[in-house]
Amino acid sequence: MTRILVVEDEPDIALGLRDDLTRNGYDVETVADGEAGVDRAASERWDLILLDVMLPGKDGFEVCRELRRRRITTPVILLTAKTHEAEKILGLELGADDYVTKPFSPRELRARIKAVLRRGEDEAIAIERFGDIEVDFDRAEARRSGAIIELTALELRLLKAFLSRRGRVLSREQLIALAWESGTNVSDRVVDTHILNLRKKVERHPSEPEFIRGVRGIGYRFDG
């Protein structure tokens, strides 16, 4: 389920957003100030953040700046009553992905949310890093401290699936859909074998993995 963090200090607006988005299939949590917004955004993985600009203490611009400074790349949609073009541009320059001007209709906001989420799904991962490893998917290369790690095309696809869904548990069926050719008949044992091979290449201690962790009875989760 898509997870959305709403940072909004007006109780009626926050409740309305939570109820409407929950009815439309989203998992929603609300917080009422900028400091709490930064803390929650940094402590868990979210698919999207709805961020009010006019917040007590740390305003939405400051929150957005802090999130990007911490390299939190979760898409952000600013909710603003401000109509000055310069302020909207400022929000985008600070790293927001879109903005919606109050008052807005729930239907308009849902459309903006879908567009931002779809944009994120369509953008290919270029370079990802974890531990001392850097993966350049455009060049189909992985390096540890500058030294090439020889990965197969399938191992690269598995790694891309994990890195684009950090912290989420992926079942073997999901991994098959993400990494294997459509219609390929693959058993759970084959998936496990390829995961083991990938661990041998990217984990310092494959028998005690730091990144690609097994989740008993479900599948695997990438931490890091």
ABEGO torsion letter per residue (X at the ends): XBBBBBBBABAAAAAAAAAAAAAAGBBBBBBABAAAAAAAAAABBBABBBBBABBBEBBAAAAAAAAAAAGBABBBBBBBABABAAAAAAAAAAGBABBBBOBBBAAAAAAAAAAAAAAAAABBBABBBBEABBBBAAAGBBBBGGBBBBBBAAAAAAAAAAAAABGBBBBAAAAAAAABBBGBBBBAAAAAAAAAAAAAAABABAABBAABBBBBGAEBBBBX
